[in-house]
Amino acid sequence: MTIVNDRDRHRFVIDENGAEAELVYELDGTSLRLIHTEVPPQFQGHGTGGELVQAAVDWARTDGLVIVPRCPFARRWLREHPAAVDGVEVNWSAGS
């Protein structure tokens, strides 16, 4: 599964056989706002949404960004996988 950070369209995307799963984000200074995760039926149940959120976490870790999880799926995934965000600041209050 290859994840691409499509910075022009502000999203992480997985494209497989013409179907796309995406995590839409906004970058504002050092804040990486996770806005919306969309996973089509053929990707569901394979951890695709989590892989997209992990890609955002990895970017935040590399570039010193603060994650602001506004997307309900991303918020839930981050809370359920606290080890994934070790060393990354998450602004929970700004995400609601």
mmCIF file as gemmi writes it, N, C-alpha and C atoms, coordinates in Angstrom:
data_model
loop_
_atom_site.group_PDB
_atom_site.id
_atom_site.type_symbol
_atom_site.label_atom_id
_atom_site.label_alt_id
_atom_site.label_comp_id
_atom_site.label_asym_id
_atom_site.label_entity_id
_atom_site.label_seq_id
_atom_site.pdbx_PDB_ins_code
_atom_site.Cartn_x
_atom_site.Cartn_y
_atom_site.Cartn_z
_atom_site.occupancy
_atom_site.B_iso_or_equiv
_atom_site.pdbx_formal_charge
_atom_site.auth_seq_id
_atom_site.auth_asym_id
_atom_site.pdbx_PDB_model_num
ATOM 1 N N . MET Axp A 1 ? 0.855 -1.181 0 1 0 ? 1 A 1
ATOM 2 C CA . MET Axp A 1 ? 0 0 0 1 0 ? 1 A 1
ATOM 3 C C . MET Axp A 1 ? 0.898 1.239 0 1 0 ? 1 A 1
ATOM 4 N N . THR Axp A 2 ? 0.803 2.032 -1.041 1 0 ? 2 A 1
ATOM 5 C CA . THR Axp A 2 ? 1.616 3.236 -1.157 1 0 ? 2 A 1
ATOM 6 C C . THR Axp A 2 ? 0.769 4.456 -0.817 1 0 ? 2 A 1
ATOM 7 N N . ILE Axp A 3 ? 1.281 5.25 0.112 1 0 ? 3 A 1
ATOM 8 C CA . ILE Axp A 3 ? 0.594 6.473 0.522 1 0 ? 3 A 1
ATOM 9 C C . ILE Axp A 3 ? 1.378 7.657 -0.03 1 0 ? 3 A 1
ATOM 10 N N . VAL Axp A 4 ? 0.661 8.564 -0.672 1 0 ? 4 A 1
ATOM 11 C CA . VAL Axp A 4 ? 1.269 9.757 -1.252 1 0 ? 4 A 1
ATOM 12 C C . VAL Axp A 4 ? 0.731 10.976 -0.521 1 0 ? 4 A 1
ATOM 13 N N . ASN Axp A 5 ? 1.634 11.88 -0.156 1 0 ? 5 A 1
ATOM 14 C CA . ASN Axp A 5 ? 1.226 13.157 0.402 1 0 ? 5 A 1
ATOM 15 C C . ASN Axp A 5 ? 1.044 14.117 -0.774 1 0 ? 5 A 1
ATOM 16 N N . ASP Axp A 6 ? -0.187 14.312 -1.186 1 0 ? 6 A 1
ATOM 17 C CA . ASP Axp A 6 ? -0.534 15.197 -2.291 1 0 ? 6 A 1
ATOM 18 C C . ASP Axp A 6 ? -0.676 16.608 -1.71 1 0 ? 6 A 1
ATOM 19 N N . ARG Axp A 7 ? 0.446 17.293 -1.572 1 0 ? 7 A 1
ATOM 20 C CA . ARG Axp A 7 ? 0.458 18.605 -0.912 1 0 ? 7 A 1
ATOM 21 C C . ARG Axp A 7 ? -0.344 19.649 -1.671 1 0 ? 7 A 1
ATOM 22 N N . ASP Axp A 8 ? -0.42 19.527 -2.986 1 0 ? 8 A 1
ATOM 23 C CA . ASP Axp A 8 ? -1.201 20.492 -3.772 1 0 ? 8 A 1
ATOM 24 C C . ASP Axp A 8 ? -2.687 20.42 -3.431 1 0 ? 8 A 1
ATOM 25 N N . ARG Axp A 9 ? -3.172 19.218 -3.136 1 0 ? 9 A 1
ATOM 26 C CA . ARG Axp A 9 ? -4.595 19.035 -2.822 1 0 ? 9 A 1
ATOM 27 C C . ARG Axp A 9 ? -4.82 18.817 -1.327 1 0 ? 9 A 1
ATOM 28 N N . HIS Axp A 10 ? -3.775 18.945 -0.519 1 0 ? 10 A 1
ATOM 29 C CA . HIS Axp A 10 ? -3.849 18.859 0.938 1 0 ? 10 A 1
ATOM 30 C C . HIS Axp A 10 ? -4.469 17.547 1.407 1 0 ? 10 A 1
ATOM 31 N N . ARG Axp A 11 ? -3.852 16.452 0.994 1 0 ? 11 A 1
ATOM 32 C CA . ARG Axp A 11 ? -4.384 15.159 1.392 1 0 ? 11 A 1
ATOM 33 C C . ARG Axp A 11 ? -3.329 14.075 1.259 1 0 ? 11 A 1
ATOM 34 N N . PHE Axp A 12 ? -3.467 13.076 2.118 1 0 ? 12 A 1
ATOM 35 C CA . PHE Axp A 12 ? -2.745 11.827 1.959 1 0 ? 12 A 1
ATOM 36 C C . PHE Axp A 12 ? -3.683 10.921 1.182 1 0 ? 12 A 1
ATOM 37 N N . VAL Axp A 13 ? -3.14 10.209 0.213 1 0 ? 13 A 1
ATOM 38 C CA . VAL Axp A 13 ? -4.013 9.405 -0.638 1 0 ? 13 A 1
ATOM 39 C C . VAL Axp A 13 ? -3.38 8.046 -0.943 1 0 ? 13 A 1
ATOM 40 N N . ILE Axp A 14 ? -4.246 7.058 -1.013 1 0 ? 14 A 1
ATOM 41 C CA . ILE Axp A 14 ? -3.897 5.734 -1.503 1 0 ? 14 A 1
ATOM 42 C C . ILE Axp A 14 ? -4.77 5.509 -2.722 1 0 ? 14 A 1
ATOM 43 N N . ASP Axp A 15 ? -4.135 5.235 -3.841 1 0 ? 15 A 1
ATOM 44 C CA . ASP Axp A 15 ? -4.846 5.007 -5.101 1 0 ? 15 A 1
ATOM 45 C C . ASP Axp A 15 ? -4.548 3.587 -5.542 1 0 ? 15 A 1
ATOM 46 N N . GLU Axp A 16 ? -5.593 2.805 -5.648 1 0 ? 16 A 1
ATOM 47 C CA . GLU Axp A 16 ? -5.421 1.416 -6.066 1 0 ? 16 A 1
ATOM 48 C C . GLU Axp A 16 ? -6.509 1.059 -7.06 1 0 ? 16 A 1
ATOM 49 N N . ASN Axp A 17 ? -6.091 0.739 -8.272 1 0 ? 17 A 1
ATOM 50 C CA . ASN Axp A 17 ? -7.026 0.37 -9.343 1 0 ? 17 A 1
ATOM 51 C C . ASN Axp A 17 ? -8.101 1.441 -9.56 1 0 ? 17 A 1
ATOM 52 N N . GLY Axp A 18 ? -7.712 2.702 -9.453 1 0 ? 18 A 1
ATOM 53 C CA . GLY Axp A 18 ? -8.647 3.796 -9.694 1 0 ? 18 A 1
ATOM 54 C C . GLY Axp A 18 ? -9.496 4.198 -8.506 1 0 ? 18 A 1
ATOM 55 N N . ALA Axp A 19 ? -9.447 3.45 -7.421 1 0 ? 19 A 1
ATOM 56 C CA . ALA Axp A 19 ? -10.185 3.809 -6.198 1 0 ? 19 A 1
ATOM 57 C C . ALA Axp A 19 ? -9.232 4.551 -5.265 1 0 ? 19 A 1
ATOM 58 N N . GLU Axp A 20 ? -9.746 5.578 -4.613 1 0 ? 20 A 1
ATOM 59 C CA . GLU Axp A 20 ? -8.911 6.378 -3.725 1 0 ? 20 A 1
ATOM 60 C C . GLU Axp A 20 ? -9.447 6.401 -2.299 1 0 ? 20 A 1
ATOM 61 N N . ALA Axp A 21 ? -8.529 6.247 -1.36 1 0 ? 21 A 1
ATOM 62 C CA . ALA Axp A 21 ? -8.801 6.508 0.052 1 0 ? 21 A 1
ATOM 63 C C . ALA Axp A 21 ? -7.985 7.755 0.382 1 0 ? 21 A 1
ATOM 64 N N . GLU Axp A 22 ? -8.542 8.645 1.218 1 0 ? 22 A 1
ATOM 65 C CA . GLU Axp A 22 ? -7.822 9.878 1.493 1 0 ? 22 A 1
ATOM 66 C C . GLU Axp A 22 ? -8.036 10.378 2.909 1 0 ? 22 A 1
ATOM 67 N N . LEU Axp A 23 ? -7.039 11.118 3.368 1 0 ? 23 A 1
ATOM 68 C CA . LEU Axp A 23 ? -7.122 11.884 4.603 1 0 ? 23 A 1
ATOM 69 C C . LEU Axp A 23 ? -6.83 13.324 4.213 1 0 ? 23 A 1
ATOM 70 N N . VAL Axp A 24 ? -7.847 14.171 4.296 1 0 ? 24 A 1
ATOM 71 C CA . VAL Axp A 24 ? -7.723 15.585 3.939 1 0 ? 24 A 1
ATOM 72 C C . VAL Axp A 24 ? -7.2 16.344 5.151 1 0 ? 24 A 1
ATOM 73 N N . TYR Axp A 25 ? -6.277 17.259 4.904 1 0 ? 25 A 1
ATOM 74 C CA . TYR Axp A 25 ? -5.687 18.027 5.989 1 0 ? 25 A 1
ATOM 75 C C . TYR Axp A 25 ? -5.558 19.495 5.611 1 0 ? 25 A 1
ATOM 76 N N . GLU Axp A 26 ? -5.304 20.31 6.631 1 0 ? 26 A 1
ATOM 77 C CA . GLU Axp A 26 ? -4.939 21.714 6.446 1 0 ? 26 A 1
ATOM 78 C C . GLU Axp A 26 ? -3.636 21.924 7.194 1 0 ? 26 A 1
ATOM 79 N N . LEU Axp A 27 ? -2.721 22.624 6.584 1 0 ? 27 A 1
ATOM 80 C CA . LEU Axp A 27 ? -1.457 22.965 7.227 1 0 ? 27 A 1
ATOM 81 C C . LEU Axp A 27 ? -1.459 24.461 7.474 1 0 ? 27 A 1
ATOM 82 N N . ASP Axp A 28 ? -1.377 24.845 8.743 1 0 ? 28 A 1
ATOM 83 C CA . ASP Axp A 28 ? -1.4 26.252 9.131 1 0 ? 28 A 1
ATOM 84 C C . ASP Axp A 28 ? -0.212 26.489 10.054 1 0 ? 28 A 1
ATOM 85 N N . GLY Axp A 29 ? 0.865 27.01 9.494 1 0 ? 29 A 1
ATOM 86 C CA . GLY Axp A 29 ? 2.073 27.188 10.289 1 0 ? 29 A 1
ATOM 87 C C . GLY Axp A 29 ? 2.612 25.832 10.718 1 0 ? 29 A 1
ATOM 88 N N . THR Axp A 30 ? 2.608 25.586 12.028 1 0 ? 30 A 1
ATOM 89 C CA . THR Axp A 30 ? 3.083 24.299 12.539 1 0 ? 30 A 1
ATOM 90 C C . THR Axp A 30 ? 1.934 23.386 12.955 1 0 ? 30 A 1
ATOM 91 N N . SER Axp A 31 ? 0.7 23.768 12.626 1 0 ? 31 A 1
ATOM 92 C CA . SER Axp A 31 ? -0.463 22.944 12.956 1 0 ? 31 A 1
ATOM 93 C C . SER Axp A 31 ? -0.893 22.128 11.741 1 0 ? 31 A 1
ATOM 94 N N . LEU Axp A 32 ? -0.998 20.824 11.942 1 0 ? 32 A 1
ATOM 95 C CA . LEU Axp A 32 ? -1.478 19.917 10.906 1 0 ? 32 A 1
ATOM 96 C C . LEU Axp A 32 ? -2.871 19.464 11.314 1 0 ? 32 A 1
ATOM 97 N N . ARG Axp A 33 ? -3.892 20.098 10.738 1 0 ? 33 A 1
ATOM 98 C CA . ARG Axp A 33 ? -5.276 19.771 11.065 1 0 ? 33 A 1
ATOM 99 C C . ARG Axp A 33 ? -5.739 18.612 10.196 1 0 ? 33 A 1
ATOM 100 N N . LEU Axp A 34 ? -6.156 17.525 10.845 1 0 ? 34 A 1
ATOM 101 C CA . LEU Axp A 34 ? -6.691 16.375 10.133 1 0 ? 34 A 1
ATOM 102 C C . LEU Axp A 34 ? -8.192 16.59 10.018 1 0 ? 34 A 1
ATOM 103 N N . ILE Axp A 35 ? -8.687 16.776 8.794 1 0 ? 35 A 1
ATOM 104 C CA . ILE Axp A 35 ? -10.047 17.245 8.551 1 0 ? 35 A 1
ATOM 105 C C . ILE Axp A 35 ? -11.034 16.12 8.283 1 0 ? 35 A 1
ATOM 106 N N . HIS Axp A 36 ? -10.695 15.219 7.377 1 0 ? 36 A 1
ATOM 107 C CA . HIS Axp A 36 ? -11.673 14.211 6.958 1 0 ? 36 A 1
ATOM 108 C C . HIS Axp A 36 ? -10.966 12.993 6.381 1 0 ? 36 A 1
ATOM 109 N N . THR Axp A 37 ? -11.428 11.819 6.786 1 0 ? 37 A 1
ATOM 110 C CA . THR Axp A 37 ? -10.93 10.562 6.234 1 0 ? 37 A 1
ATOM 111 C C . THR Axp A 37 ? -12.049 9.924 5.43 1 0 ? 37 A 1
ATOM 112 N N . GLU Axp A 38 ? -11.723 9.532 4.208 1 0 ? 38 A 1
ATOM 113 C CA . GLU Axp A 38 ? -12.686 8.871 3.326 1 0 ? 38 A 1
ATOM 114 C C . GLU Axp A 38 ? -12.063 7.567 2.844 1 0 ? 38 A 1
ATOM 115 N N . VAL Axp A 39 ? -12.725 6.458 3.171 1 0 ? 39 A 1
ATOM 116 C CA . VAL Axp A 39 ? -12.231 5.138 2.781 1 0 ? 39 A 1
ATOM 117 C C . VAL Axp A 39 ? -13.361 4.409 2.056 1 0 ? 39 A 1
ATOM 118 N N . PRO Axp A 40 ? -13.198 4.151 0.738 1 0 ? 40 A 1
ATOM 119 C CA . PRO Axp A 40 ? -14.249 3.464 -0.002 1 0 ? 40 A 1
ATOM 120 C C . PRO Axp A 40 ? -14.402 2.009 0.458 1 0 ? 40 A 1
ATOM 121 N N . PRO Axp A 41 ? -15.554 1.411 0.177 1 0 ? 41 A 1
ATOM 122 C CA . PRO Axp A 41 ? -15.84 0.055 0.67 1 0 ? 41 A 1
ATOM 123 C C . PRO Axp A 41 ? -14.755 -0.98 0.373 1 0 ? 41 A 1
ATOM 124 N N . GLN Axp A 42 ? -14.135 -0.924 -0.794 1 0 ? 42 A 1
ATOM 125 C CA . GLN Axp A 42 ? -13.141 -1.944 -1.123 1 0 ? 42 A 1
ATOM 126 C C . GLN Axp A 42 ? -11.882 -1.863 -0.266 1 0 ? 42 A 1
ATOM 127 N N . PHE Axp A 43 ? -11.658 -0.72 0.422 1 0 ? 43 A 1
ATOM 128 C CA . PHE Axp A 43 ? -10.519 -0.562 1.304 1 0 ? 43 A 1
ATOM 129 C C . PHE Axp A 43 ? -10.869 -0.865 2.769 1 0 ? 43 A 1
ATOM 130 N N . GLN Axp A 44 ? -12.139 -0.864 3.095 1 0 ? 44 A 1
ATOM 131 C CA . GLN Axp A 44 ? -12.547 -0.979 4.498 1 0 ? 44 A 1
ATOM 132 C C . GLN Axp A 44 ? -12.2 -2.342 5.079 1 0 ? 44 A 1
ATOM 133 N N . GLY Axp A 45 ? -11.841 -2.33 6.357 1 0 ? 45 A 1
ATOM 134 C CA . GLY Axp A 45 ? -11.501 -3.557 7.048 1 0 ? 45 A 1
ATOM 135 C C . GLY Axp A 45 ? -10.067 -4.002 6.847 1 0 ? 45 A 1
ATOM 136 N N . HIS Axp A 46 ? -9.252 -3.162 6.211 1 0 ? 46 A 1
ATOM 137 C CA . HIS Axp A 46 ? -7.855 -3.509 5.945 1 0 ? 46 A 1
ATOM 138 C C . HIS Axp A 46 ? -6.881 -2.558 6.636 1 0 ? 46 A 1
ATOM 139 N N . GLY Axp A 47 ? -7.381 -1.691 7.506 1 0 ? 47 A 1
ATOM 140 C CA . GLY Axp A 47 ? -6.51 -0.755 8.213 1 0 ? 47 A 1
ATOM 141 C C . GLY Axp A 47 ? -6.09 0.448 7.394 1 0 ? 47 A 1
ATOM 142 N N . THR Axp A 48 ? -6.777 0.678 6.297 1 0 ? 48 A 1
ATOM 143 C CA . THR Axp A 48 ? -6.401 1.761 5.39 1 0 ? 48 A 1
ATOM 144 C C . THR Axp A 48 ? -6.508 3.13 6.051 1 0 ? 48 A 1
ATOM 145 N N . GLY Axp A 49 ? -7.593 3.385 6.754 1 0 ? 49 A 1
ATOM 146 C CA . GLY Axp A 49 ? -7.757 4.669 7.432 1 0 ? 49 A 1
ATOM 147 C C . GLY Axp A 49 ? -6.645 4.91 8.437 1 0 ? 49 A 1
ATOM 148 N N . GLY Axp A 50 ? -6.302 3.886 9.188 1 0 ? 50 A 1
ATOM 149 C CA . GLY Axp A 50 ? -5.212 3.997 10.158 1 0 ? 50 A 1
ATOM 150 C C . GLY Axp A 50 ? -3.873 4.26 9.497 1 0 ? 50 A 1
ATOM 151 N N . GLU Axp A 51 ? -3.638 3.646 8.344 1 0 ? 51 A 1
ATOM 152 C CA . GLU Axp A 51 ? -2.398 3.884 7.605 1 0 ? 51 A 1
ATOM 153 C C . GLU Axp A 51 ? -2.301 5.346 7.165 1 0 ? 51 A 1
ATOM 154 N N . LEU Axp A 52 ? -3.42 5.917 6.761 1 0 ? 52 A 1
ATOM 155 C CA . LEU Axp A 52 ? -3.432 7.327 6.367 1 0 ? 52 A 1
ATOM 156 C C . LEU Axp A 52 ? -3.123 8.228 7.559 1 0 ? 52 A 1
ATOM 157 N N . VAL Axp A 53 ? -3.737 7.939 8.701 1 0 ? 53 A 1
ATOM 158 C CA . VAL Axp A 53 ? -3.475 8.74 9.905 1 0 ? 53 A 1
ATOM 159 C C . VAL Axp A 53 ? -2.016 8.567 10.327 1 0 ? 53 A 1
ATOM 160 N N . GLN Axp A 54 ? -1.496 7.356 10.244 1 0 ? 54 A 1
ATOM 161 C CA . GLN Axp A 54 ? -0.093 7.123 10.595 1 0 ? 54 A 1
ATOM 162 C C . GLN Axp A 54 ? 0.84 7.923 9.697 1 0 ? 54 A 1
ATOM 163 N N . ALA Axp A 55 ? 0.507 8.048 8.423 1 0 ? 55 A 1
ATOM 164 C CA . ALA Axp A 55 ? 1.323 8.853 7.51 1 0 ? 55 A 1
ATOM 165 C C . ALA Axp A 55 ? 1.359 10.312 7.96 1 0 ? 55 A 1
ATOM 166 N N . ALA Axp A 56 ? 0.214 10.823 8.416 1 0 ? 56 A 1
ATOM 167 C CA . ALA Axp A 56 ? 0.161 12.197 8.924 1 0 ? 56 A 1
ATOM 168 C C . ALA Axp A 56 ? 1.008 12.333 10.19 1 0 ? 56 A 1
ATOM 169 N N . VAL Axp A 57 ? 0.942 11.344 11.068 1 0 ? 57 A 1
ATOM 170 C CA . VAL Axp A 57 ? 1.746 11.356 12.299 1 0 ? 57 A 1
ATOM 171 C C . VAL Axp A 57 ? 3.235 11.345 11.954 1 0 ? 57 A 1
ATOM 172 N N . ASP Axp A 58 ? 3.609 10.52 10.997 1 0 ? 58 A 1
ATOM 173 C CA . ASP Axp A 58 ? 5.015 10.448 10.599 1 0 ? 58 A 1
ATOM 174 C C . ASP Axp A 58 ? 5.509 11.781 10.06 1 0 ? 58 A 1
ATOM 175 N N . TRP Axp A 59 ? 4.683 12.447 9.257 1 0 ? 59 A 1
ATOM 176 C CA . TRP Axp A 59 ? 5.041 13.767 8.736 1 0 ? 59 A 1
ATOM 177 C C . TRP Axp A 59 ? 5.186 14.763 9.885 1 0 ? 59 A 1
ATOM 178 N N . ALA Axp A 60 ? 4.224 14.735 10.817 1 0 ? 60 A 1
ATOM 179 C CA . ALA Axp A 60 ? 4.282 15.644 11.966 1 0 ? 60 A 1
ATOM 180 C C . ALA Axp A 60 ? 5.557 15.414 12.775 1 0 ? 60 A 1
ATOM 181 N N . ARG Axp A 61 ? 5.917 14.161 12.975 1 0 ? 61 A 1
ATOM 182 C CA . ARG Axp A 61 ? 7.128 13.833 13.734 1 0 ? 61 A 1
ATOM 183 C C . ARG Axp A 61 ? 8.37 14.367 13.005 1 0 ? 61 A 1
ATOM 184 N N . THR Axp A 62 ? 8.454 14.159 11.718 1 0 ? 62 A 1
ATOM 185 C CA . THR Axp A 62 ? 9.618 14.579 10.929 1 0 ? 62 A 1
ATOM 186 C C . THR Axp A 62 ? 9.763 16.09 10.878 1 0 ? 62 A 1
ATOM 187 N N . ASP Axp A 63 ? 8.643 16.802 10.714 1 0 ? 63 A 1
ATOM 188 C CA . ASP Axp A 63 ? 8.69 18.254 10.523 1 0 ? 63 A 1
ATOM 189 C C . ASP Axp A 63 ? 8.347 19.067 11.77 1 0 ? 63 A 1
ATOM 190 N N . GLY Axp A 64 ? 8.167 18.404 12.907 1 0 ? 64 A 1
ATOM 191 C CA . GLY Axp A 64 ? 7.872 19.125 14.147 1 0 ? 64 A 1
ATOM 192 C C . GLY Axp A 64 ? 6.518 19.799 14.149 1 0 ? 64 A 1
ATOM 193 N N . LEU Axp A 65 ? 5.529 19.164 13.531 1 0 ? 65 A 1
ATOM 194 C CA . LEU Axp A 65 ? 4.182 19.728 13.456 1 0 ? 65 A 1
ATOM 195 C C . LEU Axp A 65 ? 3.328 19.263 14.637 1 0 ? 65 A 1
ATOM 196 N N . VAL Axp A 66 ? 2.333 20.051 14.982 1 0 ? 66 A 1
ATOM 197 C CA . VAL Axp A 66 ? 1.359 19.711 16.015 1 0 ? 66 A 1
ATOM 198 C C . VAL Axp A 66 ? 0.117 19.182 15.322 1 0 ? 66 A 1
ATOM 199 N N . ILE Axp A 67 ? -0.312 17.993 15.698 1 0 ? 67 A 1
ATOM 200 C CA . ILE Axp A 67 ? -1.509 17.409 15.109 1 0 ? 67 A 1
ATOM 201 C C . ILE Axp A 67 ? -2.746 17.958 15.792 1 0 ? 67 A 1
ATOM 202 N N . VAL Axp A 68 ? -3.7 18.392 14.985 1 0 ? 68 A 1
ATOM 203 C CA . VAL Axp A 68 ? -4.992 18.863 15.472 1 0 ? 68 A 1
ATOM 204 C C . VAL Axp A 68 ? -6.045 17.956 14.83 1 0 ? 68 A 1
ATOM 205 N N . PRO Axp A 69 ? -6.506 16.939 15.563 1 0 ? 69 A 1
ATOM 206 C CA . PRO Axp A 69 ? -7.426 15.961 14.967 1 0 ? 69 A 1
ATOM 207 C C . PRO Axp A 69 ? -8.881 16.426 14.99 1 0 ? 69 A 1
ATOM 208 N N . ARG Axp A 70 ? -9.347 16.966 13.878 1 0 ? 70 A 1
ATOM 209 C CA . ARG Axp A 70 ? -10.746 17.395 13.771 1 0 ? 70 A 1
ATOM 210 C C . ARG Axp A 70 ? -11.628 16.28 13.226 1 0 ? 70 A 1
ATOM 211 N N . CYS Axp A 71 ? -11.052 15.396 12.463 1 0 ? 71 A 1
ATOM 212 C CA . CYS Axp A 71 ? -11.773 14.267 11.882 1 0 ? 71 A 1
ATOM 213 C C . CYS Axp A 71 ? -12.104 13.25 12.981 1 0 ? 71 A 1
ATOM 214 N N . PRO Axp A 72 ? -13.363 12.866 13.128 1 0 ? 72 A 1
ATOM 215 C CA . PRO Axp A 72 ? -13.73 11.905 14.182 1 0 ? 72 A 1
ATOM 216 C C . PRO Axp A 72 ? -12.97 10.577 14.082 1 0 ? 72 A 1
ATOM 217 N N . PHE Axp A 73 ? -12.766 10.082 12.863 1 0 ? 73 A 1
ATOM 218 C CA . PHE Axp A 73 ? -12.028 8.827 12.72 1 0 ? 73 A 1
ATOM 219 C C . PHE Axp A 73 ? -10.589 9.004 13.208 1 0 ? 73 A 1
ATOM 220 N N . ALA Axp A 74 ? -9.932 10.075 12.774 1 0 ? 74 A 1
ATOM 221 C CA . ALA Axp A 74 ? -8.547 10.321 13.177 1 0 ? 74 A 1
ATOM 222 C C . ALA Axp A 74 ? -8.442 10.485 14.692 1 0 ? 74 A 1
ATOM 223 N N . ARG Axp A 75 ? -9.385 11.206 15.313 1 0 ? 75 A 1
ATOM 224 C CA . ARG Axp A 75 ? -9.373 11.376 16.771 1 0 ? 75 A 1
ATOM 225 C C . ARG Axp A 75 ? -9.449 10.024 17.47 1 0 ? 75 A 1
ATOM 226 N N . ARG Axp A 76 ? -10.387 9.2 17.016 1 0 ? 76 A 1
ATOM 227 C CA . ARG Axp A 76 ? -10.564 7.877 17.629 1 0 ? 76 A 1
ATOM 228 C C . ARG Axp A 76 ? -9.306 7.019 17.422 1 0 ? 76 A 1
ATOM 229 N N . TRP Axp A 77 ? -8.771 7.014 16.215 1 0 ? 77 A 1
ATOM 230 C CA . TRP Axp A 77 ? -7.606 6.196 15.925 1 0 ? 77 A 1
ATOM 231 C C . TRP Axp A 77 ? -6.418 6.632 16.78 1 0 ? 77 A 1
ATOM 232 N N . LEU Axp A 78 ? -6.196 7.928 16.894 1 0 ? 78 A 1
ATOM 233 C CA . LEU Axp A 78 ? -5.082 8.441 17.699 1 0 ? 78 A 1
ATOM 234 C C . LEU Axp A 78 ? -5.241 8.075 19.172 1 0 ? 78 A 1
ATOM 235 N N . ARG Axp A 79 ? -6.462 8.144 19.692 1 0 ? 79 A 1
ATOM 236 C CA . ARG Axp A 79 ? -6.7 7.764 21.091 1 0 ? 79 A 1
ATOM 237 C C . ARG Axp A 79 ? -6.498 6.265 21.309 1 0 ? 79 A 1
ATOM 238 N N . GLU Axp A 80 ? -6.854 5.463 20.307 1 0 ? 80 A 1
ATOM 239 C CA . GLU Axp A 80 ? -6.715 4.016 20.427 1 0 ? 80 A 1
ATOM 240 C C . GLU Axp A 80 ? -5.292 3.528 20.181 1 0 ? 80 A 1
ATOM 241 N N . HIS Axp A 81 ? -4.425 4.373 19.644 1 0 ? 81 A 1
ATOM 242 C CA . HIS Axp A 81 ? -3.046 4.006 19.321 1 0 ? 81 A 1
ATOM 243 C C . HIS Axp A 81 ? -2.077 5.041 19.894 1 0 ? 81 A 1
ATOM 244 N N . PRO Axp A 82 ? -2.054 5.185 21.216 1 0 ? 82 A 1
ATOM 245 C CA . PRO Axp A 82 ? -1.217 6.232 21.815 1 0 ? 82 A 1
ATOM 246 C C . PRO Axp A 82 ? 0.272 6.064 21.516 1 0 ? 82 A 1
ATOM 247 N N . ALA Axp A 83 ? 0.737 4.849 21.343 1 0 ? 83 A 1
ATOM 248 C CA . ALA Axp A 83 ? 2.158 4.647 21.04 1 0 ? 83 A 1
ATOM 249 C C . ALA Axp A 83 ? 2.527 5.225 19.675 1 0 ? 83 A 1
ATOM 250 N N . ALA Axp A 84 ? 1.56 5.307 18.785 1 0 ? 84 A 1
ATOM 251 C CA . ALA Axp A 84 ? 1.818 5.827 17.444 1 0 ? 84 A 1
ATOM 252 C C . ALA Axp A 84 ? 2.178 7.305 17.467 1 0 ? 84 A 1
ATOM 253 N N . VAL Axp A 85 ? 1.746 8.018 18.495 1 0 ? 85 A 1
ATOM 254 C CA . VAL Axp A 85 ? 2.012 9.458 18.556 1 0 ? 85 A 1
ATOM 255 C C . VAL Axp A 85 ? 3.091 9.823 19.567 1 0 ? 85 A 1
ATOM 256 N N . ASP Axp A 86 ? 3.855 8.835 20.028 1 0 ? 86 A 1
ATOM 257 C CA . ASP Axp A 86 ? 4.976 9.139 20.92 1 0 ? 86 A 1
ATOM 258 C C . ASP Axp A 86 ? 5.895 10.155 20.248 1 0 ? 86 A 1
ATOM 259 N N . GLY Axp A 87 ? 6.208 11.204 20.974 1 0 ? 87 A 1
ATOM 260 C CA . GLY Axp A 87 ? 7.099 12.222 20.451 1 0 ? 87 A 1
ATOM 261 C C . GLY Axp A 87 ? 6.428 13.24 19.541 1 0 ? 87 A 1
ATOM 262 N N . VAL Axp A 88 ? 5.11 13.157 19.408 1 0 ? 88 A 1
ATOM 263 C CA . VAL Axp A 88 ? 4.37 14.102 18.566 1 0 ? 88 A 1
ATOM 264 C C . VAL Axp A 88 ? 3.349 14.817 19.444 1 0 ? 88 A 1
ATOM 265 N N . GLU Axp A 89 ? 3.297 16.131 19.341 1 0 ? 89 A 1
ATOM 266 C CA . GLU Axp A 89 ? 2.304 16.888 20.108 1 0 ? 89 A 1
ATOM 267 C C . GLU Axp A 89 ? 0.947 16.798 19.42 1 0 ? 89 A 1
ATOM 268 N N . VAL Axp A 90 ? -0.082 16.498 20.216 1 0 ? 90 A 1
ATOM 269 C CA . VAL Axp A 90 ? -1.45 16.458 19.711 1 0 ? 90 A 1
ATOM 270 C C . VAL Axp A 90 ? -2.248 17.486 20.492 1 0 ? 90 A 1
ATOM 271 N N . ASN Axp A 91 ? -2.877 18.401 19.779 1 0 ? 91 A 1
ATOM 272 C CA . ASN Axp A 91 ? -3.716 19.42 20.412 1 0 ? 91 A 1
ATOM 273 C C . ASN Axp A 91 ? -5.147 18.931 20.358 1 0 ? 91 A 1
ATOM 274 N N . TRP Axp A 92 ? -5.557 18.22 21.411 1 0 ? 92 A 1
ATOM 275 C CA . TRP Axp A 92 ? -6.904 17.637 21.46 1 0 ? 92 A 1
ATOM 276 C C . TRP Axp A 92 ? -7.977 18.704 21.567 1 0 ? 92 A 1
ATOM 277 N N . SER Axp A 93 ? -7.73 19.765 22.313 1 0 ? 93 A 1
ATOM 278 C CA . SER Axp A 93 ? -8.774 20.766 22.556 1 0 ? 93 A 1
ATOM 279 C C . SER Axp A 93 ? -9.096 21.553 21.297 1 0 ? 93 A 1
ATOM 280 N N . ALA Axp A 94 ? -8.126 21.788 20.438 1 0 ? 94 A 1
ATOM 281 C CA . ALA Axp A 94 ? -8.389 22.548 19.207 1 0 ? 94 A 1
ATOM 282 C C . ALA Axp A 94 ? -9.047 21.682 18.14 1 0 ? 94 A 1
ATOM 283 N N . GLY Axp A 95 ? -9.084 20.387 18.37 1 0 ? 95 A 1
ATOM 284 C CA . GLY Axp A 95 ? -9.618 19.49 17.355 1 0 ? 95 A 1
ATOM 285 C C . GLY Axp A 95 ? -11.121 19.308 17.389 1 0 ? 95 A 1
ATOM 286 N N . SER Axp A 96 ? -11.768 19.731 18.458 1 0 ? 96 A 1
ATOM 287 C CA . SER Axp A 96 ? -13.215 19.477 18.542 1 0 ? 96 A 1
ATOM 288 C C . SER Axp A 96 ? -14.02 20.593 17.925 1 0 ? 96 A 1
